Amino acid sequence: MAISMIGLMLITAIPTTTGVAQAISAQKNRDQKDKDDRRMQKFHIEVKPVDDSQEARALNSGRVVLKADRLWVGPPEVVTQAQYGYVAEAFYIEYPDKEV
């Protein structure tokens, strides 16, 4: 009787343990995806000169634009490919990666 009880407990414990392990793995995968999504958000590169000259003020808040194998500063309202060229998009990953 005691042996059959132990066998029954083992039979029911294996699927439970497997289910818990799968739930933990799924949660870790979801957490990693959320972390990656947060880290990989794209942004436009804006120009913020520290000089106070008239030329620097004219460039302030301009967007970095790639055109004709060069880097230009375009108007701040440019967000997609236009007559100005290709607006540079980037993403930032801290190194070493901070745990969030």
N, C-alpha and C positions, 0 to 999 in steps of 0.2 A: 504494500500500500504506500509506504513512504517513498519507494523508488518510483512508482508511477506518478506521485505528486511532484517529485523533482523533475521528472521528464516533462510533465505538463507545464511546469513553470518555465523550463528552458524553451519549450516550443512557443510559448507566448512572449517570452522576453526578447527573442531574436528579432521579430518584426518591429517591436517597440523600439529597440535600440537602433535598428536601421532607420526607422522613421525620424527619430530624434537627430541622428547624424545627418540625414538629408536636409532637415529643416535648418540645422546650424550652417551647413554648407551653402544653402540657398540664401540665408541671411548675410553671410560673408560676401557672397557674389554680388548681392544687391547693394551692400555698403560700399564695395569697391567700385561699382558702376556709378553710384552717386558721387563718390569722391572724384572719379575720373571726369565726369560731366562738369563738375564744378571747376576743376583745374583746366579743362580744355575749352573754356569759353573764349571765343574770339573777340578781339577788340581792334579798333583802328588806332594807328599811331598818330598822335597829334604833336605839333611843334609848340614848345613853350620856351622861348628864348629868355635868358636871364639879363641880357643887355637891355637898356632903356632907350636905345636909339630909335629913330623913325622907321628904319628898315626892320628892326626887330619887332616893333609894334605891328608892322604890316604882316609879318609872318605869324604872329601870335594866333594860336588855335588852328592853324592850317593843318591839313591832313597830308601825310606822306603819300605820294603818288609815284608809281613806276611807269615811265614812258621813254621810249627810244633809248633803251639800255642805260637810263639815268634815273636818279632819284630827284623828284621835284617836290615842292610844297604847293599843294592845291588849296582851294577854298574849303572852309570847314564844313560846308553843307554837302560836299561830295561823299557819297557812301557806296556807290557801285561804279562799274566801268562806265565811263562817259567820254566826252571829247578830251578830257584831261589825261586819260590813261587809266591804269589799273590802280585802284586805291589799295594800299597795303593793309592786309589783315594779319594779325599775329595772335599768338597765345603765349602765356607766361607760365612756366613751370618752375617753382622754387627748387633750388638744389642746395643742400640736401633737402629732400622732401620732408616737410613738417607733417606730422600726423595730425589730422583734423578730427 
